[in-house]
Amino acid sequence: MAEDKIRVGIIGANAHDGWSMRAHLPALRALPDYELTAVCTSRPETAAESAAHYGARLAFHDYHAMVRHPDIDLVSVSVRVPLHHDMVMAALHAGKHVYCEWPLGATLAEAEAMAALARAKGVRTMIGLQANGDPVLLRLRELLAEGYVGEVLSCTMAMFLPGLLHRDSLHRHGACDRCPVLLRGGVQGGRGPLHDAGASMGDGGTRQDGGRDRSR
């Protein structure tokens, strides 16, 4: 591969499940300016499996070792929210650029600490609010700016996750018999699906209206 490509290491690169499998990894493999150099999972055997599956030349089961590797330029963090802070901070301390999935931290204090270290290190960072670059939403913003529908007073958004209506999927997402988990998540999960997806959709929605907050 060309030497000027950005060499990426993904933490949470499971070959069978997860957001990185559905979004990050297919995108990276399709982008000509990036090279998927390393994958990191929690166990040696799954790391080796993911590396073989995605064509990465390096496999890690310790994220500290991956972020310190000289062949990694950018670290992508795609794991559960409670783990974001430690992994992002380790990557920043190693001087790496970072892409972290939303939400950035489990608390405001965690997010502020990560942002402060990134500024101090002078690296580039991004949070996974991909709705901002969605062609459909970008076109919607153009139409609203042109006055196509007049003044927007309110909007309704709906989202269905694949398989969420099946009982086994409800158990897997922690929703069955414990519906409040959808709203606030648990200690192990950080935030619930409605918080994660709802905030992402809300961020994309408010930007269509020029960033004005019309919430009541």
Buried (B, 14 or more C-beta within 10 A) or exposed (E): EEEEBBBBBBBBBBBEEBBBBEBBBEEBEEEEEBBBBBBBBBEEEBBBBBBEBBEBEBBBBEBBEBBBBEEBBBBBBBBBBBBBBEBBBBBBEBEBBBBBBBBBBBEEEBBEBBBEBBEEBEBEBEBBBBBEEEEEBBEBBEEBEEEEEEEEEEEEEEEEEEEBEEEEBBEEBBBEEEEEBBEEBEEEBBBBBBBBBBBBBBBBBBBBBEEEEEEE
